[in-house]
Amino acid sequence: MELLENEIELVEKLCERLLLEKAKKPNTRLNILEIGCGSGKLAIHLNEVTGGKVTAIDPVHERIVTAKQKAQTSEVAFGVQSAEKLDFADESFDVVVSLKALHEMTNLWDTLQESLRVLKAGGIFFAIDWIGGVARTRSHSHAKKYFAMESKAHATKYFTMKRLEDELSKAGFAKVNVEANKECELMLAEGEKT
Ligand SMILES: C[S@@+](CC[C@H](N)C(=O)[O-])C[C@H]1O[C@@H](n2cnc3c(N)ncnc32)[C@H](O)[C@@H]1O
């Protein structure tokens, strides 16, 4: 598993939550969609931990090529798509997840509406992302990019915990909850489709 050190705590929490969902549906496999999967490490990890069927999408073709090369199993399917306009039927998935990707999506409203559309009733949306939309750990390889973005006017669009909570509620998710990791650097947000 190639998870970064700062991702492990919340990814473990996410996995615990997914295993609880799985326990509610004995004899069925979770059908999981990851949006903004990059080179696929979370999708592969979630398949290994939950045994669920994972579909993972990203609009960058090269990342999907890398992800396909990495995946050792046909249980994880990768495709080139944008989360803002998904090519899946309504109510296809039990869970939609994303890792450090939501802040990069141009239209958060469309992403959340599309996630709601493809979730089954009772399905859950989970997103792990930077608090504030910027990396605080200067040693992190992505940090320079985020620190540069901080000075730009559009930096105000990045997430606080409160903003992400509000956006999920406004989009129509119920039981919205957002929690921070110990360093208060990353947050795990969740909301349920009623
Ligand atoms: C910081 S990377 C994180 C990738 C991966 N989740 C990880 O943790 O390694 C953000 C990803 O979001 C993807 N992305 C940007 N806009 C997107 C969109 N509209 N729909 C889906 N993914 C998007 C990018 O292509 C990129 O792979």
The ligand as a Gaussian input file, in Angstrom:
#p B3LYP/6-31G(d) Opt

LIG

0 1
 C       -4.152000      15.434000      -5.528000
 S       -4.700000      14.262000      -6.716000
 C       -5.197000      12.918000      -5.665000
 C       -5.206000      11.627000      -6.407000
 C       -5.480000      10.385000      -5.560000
 N       -6.810000      10.438000      -4.978000
 C       -4.436000      10.222000      -4.501000
 O       -4.716000      10.512000      -3.323000
 O       -3.319000       9.833000      -4.845000
 C       -6.263000      14.935000      -7.249000
 C       -6.884000      14.163000      -8.390000
 O       -8.166000      14.742000      -8.692000
 C       -8.348000      14.610000     -10.074000
 N       -9.418000      15.488000     -10.562000
 C       -9.372000      16.804000     -10.845000
 N      -10.554000      17.220000     -11.317000
 C      -11.384000      16.148000     -11.343000
 C      -12.720000      15.929000     -11.764000
 N      -13.467000      16.902000     -12.245000
 N      -13.226000      14.686000     -11.649000
 C      -12.496000      13.676000     -11.131000
 N      -11.220000      13.825000     -10.724000
 C      -10.655000      15.039000     -10.833000
 C       -6.978000      14.940000     -10.649000
 O       -6.831000      14.506000     -11.986000
 C       -6.068000      14.220000      -9.667000
 O       -5.763000      12.906000     -10.089000

